[in-house]
Amino acid sequence: VEYDADAEEKIIAGILFQASHVSWEKAYQTGKAMSGEEKDEVINSYLQGRTERWHKVGRAFENSYLRFDIAMDIGAYRDLHRHRMMTQERQLFSTHHGFDVPPEIKEAGLIDSFTSALRRADTLFRALEEKDPELAQYVVPLAYRMRFYQWQNFRQLFWEAELRTISQGHPDYRFIEHEKYRLAKEKFPLVAEFM
């Protein structure tokens, strides 16, 4: 929902600044004047030798930020909220955004009893919310969705998206991270090609 249109130029400026003795402004203007091919060459050289996702990208990728507004089930959020190298702000847990039914529940033929239990929790939540919204969030099952935002730099995006899209991860947060990557790739294909 928010991004720096000059992200690639600022990342390149960070690379050039660290590798030279010029001012930030000079490094930034040099990056802006580069062709797409030259920018690709600079980033490729900077990331040379990075062959695995656990090889973190350098601090030059901290020079630009993105904001993602995310709605997902609380259970999967509990894994993503542990990433501390960014700003995350969440709303109170609630039943206002609906819930997800896991495919395993469908396969087991338990949709009716599952949704019935969630609807009863919704009734209890709404009764409690009128009296104490903070207390009410404790009766919300993890299948309900909640909303939060992440304000992160590209270095953190590399780390989180690459870590949280591996096949061993939960499908719900894998979907969110794939979507974040897709959105970043739309706006910043030069940087995303290295993810």
MDTraj code that builds the backbone (N, CA, C; nanometers):
import mdtraj as md
import numpy as np

residues = "VAL GLU TYR ASP ALA ASP ALA GLU GLU LYS ILE ILE ALA GLY ILE LEU PHE GLN ALA SER HIS VAL SER TRP GLU LYS ALA TYR GLN THR GLY LYS ALA MET SER GLY GLU GLU LYS ASP GLU VAL ILE ASN SER TYR LEU GLN GLY ARG THR GLU ARG TRP HIS LYS VAL GLY ARG ALA PHE GLU ASN SER TYR LEU ARG PHE ASP ILE ALA MET ASP ILE GLY ALA TYR ARG ASP LEU HIS ARG HIS ARG MET MET THR GLN GLU ARG GLN LEU PHE SER THR HIS HIS GLY PHE ASP VAL PRO PRO GLU ILE LYS GLU ALA GLY LEU ILE ASP SER PHE THR SER ALA LEU ARG ARG ALA ASP THR LEU PHE ARG ALA LEU GLU GLU LYS ASP PRO GLU LEU ALA GLN TYR VAL VAL PRO LEU ALA TYR ARG MET ARG PHE TYR GLN TRP GLN ASN PHE ARG GLN LEU PHE TRP GLU ALA GLU LEU ARG THR ILE SER GLN GLY HIS PRO ASP TYR ARG PHE ILE GLU HIS GLU LYS TYR ARG LEU ALA LYS GLU LYS PHE PRO LEU VAL ALA GLU PHE MET".split()
xyz = np.array([
    [0.0814, -0.1201, 0.0000],
    [0.0000, 0.0000, 0.0000],
    [0.0856, 0.1263, 0.0000],
    [0.2145, 0.1101, 0.0262],
    [0.3052, 0.2250, 0.0256],
    [0.4444, 0.1755, -0.0100],
    [0.5110, 0.2506, -0.0951],
    [0.6463, 0.2128, -0.1344],
    [0.7197, 0.3350, -0.1867],
    [0.8489, 0.3247, -0.1905],
    [0.9362, 0.4308, -0.2375],
    [0.9617, 0.4080, -0.3866],
    [0.9149, 0.4981, -0.4701],
    [0.9315, 0.4823, -0.6146],
    [1.0780, 0.4787, -0.6563],
    [1.1658, 0.5377, -0.5745],
    [1.3095, 0.5405, -0.6054],
    [1.3864, 0.4314, -0.5305],
    [1.3188, 0.3249, -0.4945],
    [1.3814, 0.2202, -0.4134],
    [1.5075, 0.1644, -0.4778],
    [1.4995, 0.1300, -0.6038],
    [1.6157, 0.0680, -0.6688],
    [1.7335, 0.1648, -0.6729],
    [1.7062, 0.2918, -0.7003],
    [1.8133, 0.3907, -0.7045],
    [1.8755, 0.4105, -0.5660],
    [1.7936, 0.4059, -0.4606],
    [1.8461, 0.4220, -0.3248],
    [1.9276, 0.3006, -0.2813],
    [1.8861, 0.1829, -0.3237],
    [1.9642, 0.0625, -0.2943],
    [2.0991, 0.0713, -0.3651],
    [2.0969, 0.1107, -0.4913],
    [2.2218, 0.1256, -0.5664],
    [2.3084, 0.2345, -0.5040],
    [2.2465, 0.3440, -0.4601],
    [2.3227, 0.4500, -0.3930],
    [2.3917, 0.3947, -0.2687],
    [2.3225, 0.3080, -0.1940],
    [2.3836, 0.2465, -0.0767],
    [2.5027, 0.1608, -0.1123],
    [2.4918, 0.0893, -0.2239],
    [2.6026, 0.0056, -0.2703],
    [2.7212, 0.0935, -0.3100],
    [2.6937, 0.1971, -0.3896],
    [2.8005, 0.2857, -0.4372],
    [2.8637, 0.3644, -0.3233],
    [2.7821, 0.4108, -0.2292],
    [2.8325, 0.4886, -0.1162],
    [2.9328, 0.4067, -0.0361],
    [2.8958, 0.2844, -0.0050],
    [2.9806, 0.1974, 0.0780],
    [3.1107, 0.1606, 0.0069],
    [3.1054, 0.1543, -0.1244],
    [3.2222, 0.1099, -0.2003],
    [3.3066, 0.2258, -0.2530],
    [3.2792, 0.3492, -0.2067],
    [3.3511, 0.4650, -0.2610],
    [3.3789, 0.5659, -0.1499],
    [3.4133, 0.6866, -0.1904],
    [3.4359, 0.7954, -0.0955],
    [3.3546, 0.9182, -0.1347],
    [3.2432, 0.8975, -0.2057],
    [3.1579, 1.0078, -0.2497],
    [3.0453, 1.0305, -0.1487],
    [2.9808, 1.1453, -0.1604],
    [2.8675, 1.1767, -0.0728],
    [2.7471, 1.0900, -0.1087],
    [2.6507, 1.0859, -0.0163],
    [2.5263, 1.0115, -0.0448],
    [2.4592, 1.0699, -0.1687],
    [2.4513, 1.2002, -0.1768],
    [2.3840, 1.2648, -0.2904],
    [2.4510, 1.2272, -0.4223],
    [2.5829, 1.2266, -0.4244],
    [2.6558, 1.1894, -0.5465],
    [2.6282, 1.0430, -0.5823],
    [2.6295, 0.9546, -0.4836],
    [2.6010, 0.8124, -0.5088],
    [2.4587, 0.7953, -0.5611],
    [2.3646, 0.8688, -0.5025],
    [2.2251, 0.8611, -0.5447],
    [2.2074, 0.9119, -0.6876],
    [2.2669, 1.0251, -0.7202],
    [2.2550, 1.0802, -0.8551],
    [2.3225, 0.9886, -0.9581],
    [2.4324, 0.9272, -0.9209],
    [2.4998, 0.8321, -1.0104],
    [2.4078, 0.7133, -1.0374],
    [2.3442, 0.6614, -0.9322],
    [2.2504, 0.5501, -0.9486],
    [2.1316, 0.5864, -1.0355],
    [2.0797, 0.7078, -1.0175],
    [1.9657, 0.7527, -1.0984],
    [2.0015, 0.7628, -1.2461],
    [2.1267, 0.7991, -1.2745],
    [2.1695, 0.8189, -1.4135],
    [2.2029, 0.6873, -1.4849],
    [2.2091, 0.5775, -1.4107],
    [2.2475, 0.4494, -1.4710],
    [2.1353, 0.3913, -1.5574],
    [2.1765, 0.3157, -1.6575],
    [2.0795, 0.2407, -1.7383],
    [2.0328, 0.1190, -1.6578],
    [1.9266, 0.0577, -1.7021],
    [1.8781, -0.0636, -1.6363],
    [1.9836, -0.1722, -1.6330],
    [2.0586, -0.1841, -1.7410],
    [2.1645, -0.2854, -1.7478],
    [2.2750, -0.2561, -1.6466],
    [2.3116, -0.1298, -1.6330],
    [2.4152, -0.0919, -1.5365],
    [2.3682, -0.1171, -1.3922],
    [2.2422, -0.0843, -1.3649],
    [2.1869, -0.1094, -1.2312],
    [2.1889, -0.2592, -1.1997],
    [2.1488, -0.3381, -1.2971],
    [2.1496, -0.4837, -1.2800],
    [2.2901, -0.5335, -1.2511],
    [2.3869, -0.4791, -1.3208],
    [2.5271, -0.5191, -1.3019],
    [2.5767, -0.4841, -1.1614],
    [2.5398, -0.3655, -1.1115],
    [2.5822, -0.3236, -0.9774],
    [2.5222, -0.4152, -0.8711],
    [2.3915, -0.4400, -0.8812],
    [2.3257, -0.5265, -0.7812],
    [2.3790, -0.6688, -0.7902],
    [2.3974, -0.7165, -0.9117],
    [2.4505, -0.8521, -0.9303],
    [2.5895, -0.8654, -0.8700],
    [2.6724, -0.7652, -0.8892],
    [2.8072, -0.7669, -0.8326],
    [2.8015, -0.7639, -0.6800],
    [2.7119, -0.6818, -0.6251],
    [2.6970, -0.6683, -0.4797],
    [2.6527, -0.7993, -0.4155],
    [2.5667, -0.8726, -0.4870],
    [2.5128, -0.9983, -0.4325],
    [2.5895, -1.1209, -0.4796],
    [2.7000, -1.0985, -0.5467],
    [2.7802, -1.2104, -0.5981],
    [2.8175, -1.3047, -0.4837],
    [2.8006, -1.4305, -0.5060],
    [2.8328, -1.5298, -0.4044],
    [2.7141, -1.5656, -0.3156],
    [2.6042, -1.4928, -0.3286],
    [2.4837, -1.5262, -0.2500],
    [2.4113, -1.6388, -0.3229],
    [2.4226, -1.7582, -0.2694],
    [2.3647, -1.8744, -0.3362],
    [2.2512, -1.9383, -0.2566],
    [2.2367, -1.9003, -0.1308],
    [2.1340, -1.9597, -0.0447],
    [2.0533, -1.8497, 0.0222],
    [1.9290, -1.8805, 0.0562],
    [1.8423, -1.7799, 0.1173],
    [1.8938, -1.7307, 0.2514],
    [1.9718, -1.8128, 0.3230],
    [2.0216, -1.7692, 0.4535],
    [2.1437, -1.6782, 0.4418],
    [2.1928, -1.6576, 0.3198],
    [2.2965, -1.5573, 0.2966],
    [2.2260, -1.4225, 0.2876],
    [2.2293, -1.3471, 0.3955],
    [2.1565, -1.2206, 0.3998],
    [2.2130, -1.1219, 0.2982],
    [2.1235, -1.0401, 0.2437],
    [2.1685, -0.9324, 0.1553],
    [2.2262, -0.8218, 0.2432],
    [2.3093, -0.7373, 0.1848],
    [2.3776, -0.6337, 0.2617],
    [2.2895, -0.5166, 0.3011],
    [2.3486, -0.4289, 0.3789],
    [2.2744, -0.3152, 0.4355],
    [2.2266, -0.2149, 0.3313],
    [2.2813, -0.2181, 0.2118],
    [2.2330, -0.1273, 0.1070],
    [2.0836, -0.1451, 0.0838],
    [2.0328, -0.2647, 0.1084],
    [1.8904, -0.2931, 0.0879],
    [1.8025, -0.2360, 0.1997],
    [1.8643, -0.1736, 0.2984],
    [1.7889, -0.1085, 0.4057],
    [1.7542, 0.0367, 0.3717],
    [1.7894, 0.0817, 0.2542],
    [1.7706, 0.2227, 0.2185],
    [1.6331, 0.2557, 0.1614],
    [1.5436, 0.1590, 0.1558],
    [1.4101, 0.1851, 0.1041],
    [1.3097, 0.0915, 0.1699],
    [1.1877, 0.1422, 0.1901],
    [1.0848, 0.0701, 0.2658],
    [0.9577, 0.0467, 0.1858],
    [0.8839, -0.0548, 0.2302],
    [0.7521, -0.0868, 0.1750],
    [0.6560, -0.1097, 0.2920],
    [0.5284, -0.0791, 0.2700],
    [0.4256, -0.1085, 0.3706],
    [0.3252, -0.2053, 0.3089],
    [0.3002, -0.3137, 0.3811],
    [0.2004, -0.4121, 0.3405],
    [0.0877, -0.4121, 0.4425],
    [-0.0361, -0.4004, 0.3955],
    [-0.1560, -0.4093, 0.4789],
    [-0.2093, -0.5509, 0.4594],
    [-0.2087, -0.6303, 0.5656],
    [-0.2329, -0.7739, 0.5532],
    [-0.3512, -0.8165, 0.6403],
    [-0.4375, -0.8989, 0.5833],
    [-0.5436, -0.9646, 0.6603],
    [-0.5222, -1.1150, 0.6435],
    [-0.5069, -1.1847, 0.7553],
    [-0.4824, -1.3292, 0.7509],
    [-0.5294, -1.3913, 0.8810],
    [-0.5360, -1.5244, 0.8838],
    [-0.5823, -1.5890, 1.0063],
    [-0.4800, -1.5717, 1.1186],
    [-0.5319, -1.5640, 1.2385],
    [-0.4499, -1.5343, 1.3557],
    [-0.3423, -1.6408, 1.3767],
    [-0.3763, -1.7668, 1.3531],
    [-0.2803, -1.8747, 1.3741],
    [-0.1543, -1.8578, 1.2907],
    [-0.1703, -1.8272, 1.1624],
    [-0.0539, -1.8072, 1.0752],
    [0.0177, -1.6766, 1.1079],
    [-0.0580, -1.5758, 1.1485],
    [0.0034, -1.4492, 1.1890],
    [0.1012, -1.4711, 1.3041],
    [0.0715, -1.5638, 1.3912],
    [0.1567, -1.5876, 1.5080],
    [0.2988, -1.6259, 1.4657],
    [0.3158, -1.6800, 1.3447],
    [0.4505, -1.7064, 1.2939],
    [0.5128, -1.5800, 1.2348],
    [0.4347, -1.5034, 1.1602],
    [0.4919, -1.3846, 1.0957],
    [0.5223, -1.2726, 1.1937],
    [0.4480, -1.2642, 1.3016],
    [0.4705, -1.1518, 1.3932],
    [0.6043, -1.1613, 1.4656],
    [0.6699, -1.2757, 1.4567],
    [0.7984, -1.2932, 1.5255],
    [0.9134, -1.2229, 1.4545],
    [0.8906, -1.1743, 1.3339],
    [0.9970, -1.1035, 1.2613],
    [1.0089, -0.9631, 1.3193],
    [1.1179, -0.9358, 1.3869],
    [1.1319, -0.8133, 1.4648],
    [1.2069, -0.7013, 1.3928],
    [1.2694, -0.7296, 1.2812],
    [1.3516, -0.6280, 1.2156],
    [1.2679, -0.5380, 1.1242],
    [1.1473, -0.5093, 1.1676],
    [1.0592, -0.4202, 1.0930],
    [0.9568, -0.3655, 1.1901],
    [0.8759, -0.2724, 1.1428],
    [0.7659, -0.2230, 1.2237],
    [0.6407, -0.3006, 1.1858],
    [0.5769, -0.3564, 1.2868],
    [0.4487, -0.4236, 1.2670],
    [0.3509, -0.3676, 1.3692],
    [0.2321, -0.3398, 1.3241],
    [0.1271, -0.2926, 1.4132],
    [0.0009, -0.3703, 1.3799],
    [-0.0617, -0.4260, 1.4817],
    [-0.1824, -0.5052, 1.4570],
    [-0.3023, -0.4444, 1.5260],
    [-0.4181, -0.4800, 1.4742],
    [-0.5420, -0.4454, 1.5399],
    [-0.5723, -0.5536, 1.6428],
    [-0.6647, -0.5278, 1.7324],
    [-0.7046, -0.6303, 1.8293],
    [-0.7619, -0.7505, 1.7552],
    [-0.7372, -0.8702, 1.8088],
    [-0.7994, -0.9890, 1.7521],
    [-0.9502, -0.9726, 1.7639],
    [-1.0209, -1.0138, 1.6586],
    [-1.1656, -0.9993, 1.6579],
    [-1.2259, -1.1017, 1.5621],
    [-1.3565, -1.0982, 1.5522],
    [-1.4268, -1.1832, 1.4552],
    [-1.4770, -1.1000, 1.3381],
    [-1.4364, -0.9742, 1.3300],
    [-1.4886, -0.8813, 1.2295],
    [-1.4455, -0.9127, 1.0868],
    [-1.3389, -0.9874, 1.0679],
    [-1.2868, -1.0134, 0.9326],
    [-1.3174, -1.1547, 0.8833],
    [-1.4046, -1.2256, 0.9520],
    [-1.4393, -1.3607, 0.9091],
    [-1.3319, -1.4616, 0.9468],
    [-1.3489, -1.5834, 0.8993],
    [-1.2545, -1.6899, 0.9337],
    [-1.2246, -1.7758, 0.8127],
    [-1.1187, -1.8524, 0.8250],
    [-1.0779, -1.9474, 0.7211],
    [-1.1090, -2.0886, 0.7683],
    [-1.1476, -2.1724, 0.6741],
    [-1.1701, -2.3138, 0.7039],
    [-1.0541, -2.3922, 0.6438],
    [-0.9723, -2.4555, 0.7280],
    [-0.8585, -2.5322, 0.6756],
    [-0.9056, -2.6463, 0.5855],
    [-0.8305, -2.6756, 0.4805],
    [-0.8699, -2.7839, 0.3889],
    [-0.8853, -2.9187, 0.4598],
    [-0.8068, -2.9388, 0.5667],
    [-0.8163, -3.0657, 0.6400],
    [-0.9541, -3.0821, 0.7061],
    [-1.0126, -2.9709, 0.7486],
    [-1.1471, -2.9746, 0.8086],
    [-1.2485, -3.0145, 0.7017],
    [-1.2342, -2.9586, 0.5829],
    [-1.3232, -2.9940, 0.4717],
    [-1.3090, -3.1414, 0.4364],
    [-1.1838, -3.1860, 0.4235],
    [-1.1581, -3.3259, 0.3871],
    [-1.2134, -3.4231, 0.4904],
    [-1.2117, -3.3824, 0.6165],
    [-1.2609, -3.4692, 0.7241],
    [-1.4126, -3.4632, 0.7388],
    [-1.4789, -3.3775, 0.6599],
    [-1.6237, -3.3657, 0.6670],
    [-1.6728, -3.2968, 0.7937],
    [-1.5924, -3.2078, 0.8489],
    [-1.6260, -3.1428, 0.9766],
    [-1.6629, -2.9955, 0.9619],
    [-1.6979, -2.9533, 0.8415],
    [-1.7254, -2.8110, 0.8193],
    [-1.8384, -2.7613, 0.9088],
    [-1.9467, -2.8368, 0.9171],
    [-2.0620, -2.7892, 0.9947],
    [-2.0280, -2.7697, 1.1423],
    [-1.9625, -2.8676, 1.2033],
    [-1.9302, -2.8527, 1.3462],
    [-1.8229, -2.7446, 1.3671],
    [-1.7295, -2.7334, 1.2732],
    [-1.6255, -2.6306, 1.2819],
    [-1.6868, -2.4910, 1.2746],
    [-1.7678, -2.4675, 1.1724],
    [-1.8273, -2.3344, 1.1564],
    [-1.9265, -2.3039, 1.2683],
    [-1.9943, -2.4044, 1.3178],
    [-2.0863, -2.3832, 1.4300],
    [-2.0093, -2.3349, 1.5535],
    [-1.8960, -2.3976, 1.5819],
    [-1.8142, -2.3572, 1.6968],
    [-1.7619, -2.2147, 1.6785],
    [-1.7211, -2.1815, 1.5561],
    [-1.6698, -2.0467, 1.5308],
    [-1.7807, -1.9418, 1.5423],
    [-1.8979, -1.9774, 1.5009],
    [-2.0098, -1.8823, 1.5129],
    [-2.0473, -1.8600, 1.6599],
    [-2.0403, -1.9646, 1.7411],
    [-2.0658, -1.9483, 1.8850],
    [-1.9585, -1.8582, 1.9479],
    [-1.8347, -1.8754, 1.9045],
    [-1.7271, -1.7889, 1.9545],
    [-1.7519, -1.6440, 1.9126],
    [-1.8039, -1.6240, 1.7923],
    [-1.8351, -1.4893, 1.7447],
    [-1.9421, -1.4246, 1.8326],
    [-2.0441, -1.4997, 1.8690],
    [-2.1496, -1.4475, 1.9561],
    [-2.0916, -1.4050, 2.0905],
    [-2.0085, -1.4904, 2.1489],
    [-1.9452, -1.4577, 2.2763],
    [-1.8538, -1.3358, 2.2618],
    [-1.7758, -1.3335, 2.1549],
    [-1.6850, -1.2204, 2.1323],
    [-1.7622, -1.0887, 2.1271],
    [-1.8678, -1.0850, 2.0488],
    [-1.9435, -0.9594, 2.0321],
    [-2.0073, -0.9135, 2.1628],
    [-2.0512, -1.0085, 2.2455],
    [-2.1077, -0.9720, 2.3757],
    [-1.9983, -0.9141, 2.4668],
    [-1.8808, -0.9757, 2.4650],
    [-1.7697, -0.9267, 2.5479],
    [-1.7115, -0.7959, 2.4951],
    [-1.7066, -0.7831, 2.3634],
    [-1.6444, -0.6648, 2.3037],
    [-1.7143, -0.5360, 2.3487],
    [-1.8443, -0.5421, 2.3660],
    [-1.9185, -0.4235, 2.4113],
    [-1.8709, -0.3765, 2.5485],
    [-1.8285, -0.4706, 2.6304],
    [-1.7874, -0.4377, 2.7669],
    [-1.6366, -0.4121, 2.7785],
    [-1.5562, -0.4937, 2.7049],
    [-1.4105, -0.4824, 2.7166],
    [-1.3449, -0.5402, 2.5899],
    [-1.3155, -0.4564, 2.4901],
    [-1.2574, -0.5052, 2.3643],
    [-1.1256, -0.5804, 2.3819],
    [-1.0430, -0.5386, 2.4776],
    [-0.9156, -0.6083, 2.4970],
    [-0.9364, -0.7475, 2.5547],
    [-1.0256, -0.7617, 2.6481],
    [-1.0574, -0.8925, 2.7049],
    [-1.1231, -0.9829, 2.5999],
    [-1.2090, -0.9262, 2.5192],
    [-1.2841, -1.0038, 2.4189],
    [-1.1922, -1.0762, 2.3209],
    [-1.0754, -1.0198, 2.2926],
    [-0.9888, -1.0843, 2.1935],
    [-0.9397, -1.2223, 2.2379],
    [-0.9466, -1.2509, 2.3677],
    [-0.9006, -1.3805, 2.4181],
    [-0.9951, -1.4953, 2.3873],
    [-1.1157, -1.4663, 2.3398],
    [-1.2090, -1.5742, 2.3055],
    [-1.2137, -1.5987, 2.1546],
    [-1.1284, -1.5316, 2.0800],
    [-1.1295, -1.5436, 1.9344],
    [-1.0440, -1.6633, 1.8920],
    [-1.1041, -1.7629, 1.8266],
    [-1.0250, -1.8770, 1.7764],
    [-0.9252, -1.8322, 1.6689],
    [-0.8162, -1.9063, 1.6570],
    [-0.7083, -1.8697, 1.5659],
    [-0.7469, -1.8779, 1.4184],
    [-0.8593, -1.9389, 1.3857],
    [-0.9035, -1.9462, 1.2461],
    [-0.9588, -1.8129, 1.1963],
    [-0.9955, -1.7232, 1.2887],
    [-1.0451, -1.5917, 1.2473],
    [-0.9307, -1.5077, 1.1910],
    [-0.9663, -1.4209, 1.0975],
    [-0.8675, -1.3329, 1.0370],
    [-0.8492, -1.2074, 1.1216],
    [-0.7315, -1.1498, 1.1095],
    [-0.7018, -1.0230, 1.1746],
    [-0.6225, -0.9376, 1.0765],
    [-0.6130, -0.8094, 1.1069],
    [-0.5454, -0.7157, 1.0168],
    [-0.4255, -0.6538, 1.0881],
    [-0.3150, -0.6422, 1.0123],
    [-0.1943, -0.5770, 1.0619],
    [-0.1181, -0.5201, 0.9438],
    [-0.0222, -0.4342, 0.9717],
    [0.0634, -0.3885, 0.8637],
    [0.2086, -0.4198, 0.8986],
    [0.2866, -0.4322, 0.7931],
    [0.4313, -0.4463, 0.8064],
    [0.4954, -0.3303, 0.7298],
    [0.5848, -0.2602, 0.7953],
    [0.6641, -0.1535, 0.7343],
    [0.8067, -0.2051, 0.7379],
    [0.8577, -0.2482, 0.6226],
    [0.9867, -0.3157, 0.6205],
    [1.0733, -0.2664, 0.5064],
    [1.2035, -0.2773, 0.5280],
    [1.2941, -0.2423, 0.4202],
    [1.3159, -0.3662, 0.3322],
    [1.3827, -0.3447, 0.2212],
    [1.4022, -0.4544, 0.1261],
    [1.4898, -0.5659, 0.1835],
    [1.5813, -0.5317, 0.2708],
    [1.6645, -0.6361, 0.3327],
    [1.5765, -0.7309, 0.4138],
    [1.4842, -0.6757, 0.4896],
    [1.3926, -0.7579, 0.5673],
    [1.2963, -0.8340, 0.4765],
    [1.2526, -0.7711, 0.3686],
    [1.1643, -0.8416, 0.2745],
    [1.2338, -0.9637, 0.2169],
    [1.3600, -0.9493, 0.1774],
    [1.4350, -1.0647, 0.1280],
    [1.4327, -1.1760, 0.2326],
    [1.4701, -1.1420, 0.3547],
    [1.4822, -1.2424, 0.4611],
    [1.3491, -1.3105, 0.4886],
    [1.2464, -1.2304, 0.5120],
    [1.1172, -1.2878, 0.5502],
    [1.0531, -1.3662, 0.4354],
    [1.0500, -1.3083, 0.3162],
    [0.9854, -1.3754, 0.2034],
    [1.0577, -1.5045, 0.1661],
    [1.1889, -1.5014, 0.1675],
    [1.2623, -1.6228, 0.1317],
    [1.2474, -1.7296, 0.2393],
    [1.2475, -1.6915, 0.3655],
    [1.2328, -1.7868, 0.4747],
    [1.0917, -1.8440, 0.4803],
    [0.9920, -1.7592, 0.4643],
    [0.8528, -1.7998, 0.4866],
    [0.7813, -1.8500, 0.3619],
    [0.8551, -1.8782, 0.2552],
    [0.7929, -1.9406, 0.1383],
    [0.8446, -2.0821, 0.1141],
    [0.9310, -2.1316, 0.2013],
    [0.9824, -2.2673, 0.1814],
    [0.8710, -2.3691, 0.2043],
    [0.8849, -2.4843, 0.1435],
    [0.7772, -2.5840, 0.1430],
    [0.7397, -2.6354, 0.2814],
    [0.8280, -2.6243, 0.3785],
    [0.7971, -2.6718, 0.5130],
    [0.7071, -2.5746, 0.5892],
    [0.6884, -2.4542, 0.5366],
    [0.6090, -2.3521, 0.6047],
    [0.4595, -2.3768, 0.5925],
    [0.3835, -2.3087, 0.6759],
    [0.2373, -2.3190, 0.6737],
    [0.1837, -2.2541, 0.5457],
    [0.0890, -2.3192, 0.4791],
    [0.0369, -2.2650, 0.3525],
    [-0.0200, -2.1234, 0.3643],
    [-0.0787, -2.0895, 0.4786],
    [-0.1399, -1.9572, 0.4928],
    [-0.0361, -1.8459, 0.4905],
    [0.0736, -1.8603, 0.5661],
    [0.1721, -1.7524, 0.5619],
    [0.2577, -1.7623, 0.4368],
    [0.2717, -1.8804, 0.3802],
    [0.3427, -1.8922, 0.2524],
    [0.2696, -1.8126, 0.1447],
    [0.1363, -1.8216, 0.1438],
    [0.0566, -1.7458, 0.0477],
    [0.0814, -1.5955, 0.0633],
    [0.0796, -1.5471, 0.1879],
    [0.1014, -1.4041, 0.2147],
    [0.2380, -1.3609, 0.1630],
    [0.3411, -1.4388, 0.1906],
    [0.4763, -1.4005, 0.1485],
    [0.4931, -1.4088, -0.0026],
    [0.4291, -1.5070, -0.0665],
    [0.4329, -1.5124, -0.2129],
    [0.3649, -1.3891, -0.2716],
    [0.2555, -1.3478, -0.2098],
    [0.1838, -1.2302, -0.2574],
    [0.2667, -1.1032, -0.2386],
    [0.3356, -1.0913, -0.1253],
    [0.4229, -0.9764, -0.1038],
    [0.5330, -0.9733, -0.2104],
    [0.5913, -1.0893, -0.2392],
    [0.6940, -1.0968, -0.3422],
    [0.6374, -1.0538, -0.4775],
    [0.5174, -1.1047, -0.5108],
    [0.4551, -1.0710, -0.6391],
    [0.4354, -0.9192, -0.6514],
    [0.3858, -0.8575, -0.5451],
    [0.3631, -0.7127, -0.5462],
    [0.4946, -0.6358, -0.5585],
    [0.5972, -0.6794, -0.4876],
    [0.7282, -0.6143, -0.4965],
    [0.7859, -0.6307, -0.6372],
    [0.7666, -0.7482, -0.6946],
    [0.8192, -0.7745, -0.8290],
    [0.7510, -0.6860, -0.9337],
    [0.6210, -0.6586, -0.9154],
    [0.5499, -0.5697, -1.0081],
    [0.6137, -0.4308, -1.0115],
    [0.6506, -0.3795, -0.8943],
    [0.7040, -0.2437, -0.8846],
    [0.8552, -0.2382, -0.9017],
    [0.9239, -0.3436, -0.8595],
    [1.0712, -0.3421, -0.8569],
    [1.1277, -0.4718, -0.9153],
    [1.1081, -0.4948, -1.0439],
    [1.1542, -0.6207, -1.1045],
    [1.3052, -0.6397, -1.0966],
    [1.3800, -0.5307, -1.1024],
    [1.5268, -0.5412, -1.0964],
    [1.5717, -0.6015, -0.9637],
    [1.5157, -0.5545, -0.8533],
    [1.5527, -0.6068, -0.7221],
    [1.4942, -0.7458, -0.6994],
    [1.3688, -0.7642, -0.7395],
    [1.3005, -0.8916, -0.7139],
    [1.3658, -1.0092, -0.7864],
    [1.4314, -0.9827, -0.8979],
    [1.4946, -1.0947, -0.9699],
    [1.6031, -1.1624, -0.8876],
    [1.6528, -1.0951, -0.7838],
    [1.7582, -1.1529, -0.7007],
    [1.7012, -1.2268, -0.5795],
    [1.5718, -1.2228, -0.5620],
    [1.5093, -1.2948, -0.4500],
    [1.4879, -1.4406, -0.4901],
])
top = md.Topology()
chain = top.add_chain()
for i, resn in enumerate(residues, 1):
    res = top.add_residue(resn, chain, resSeq=i)
    for name in ("N", "CA", "C"):
        top.add_atom(name, md.element.get_by_symbol(name[0]), res)
traj = md.Trajectory(xyz[None], top)
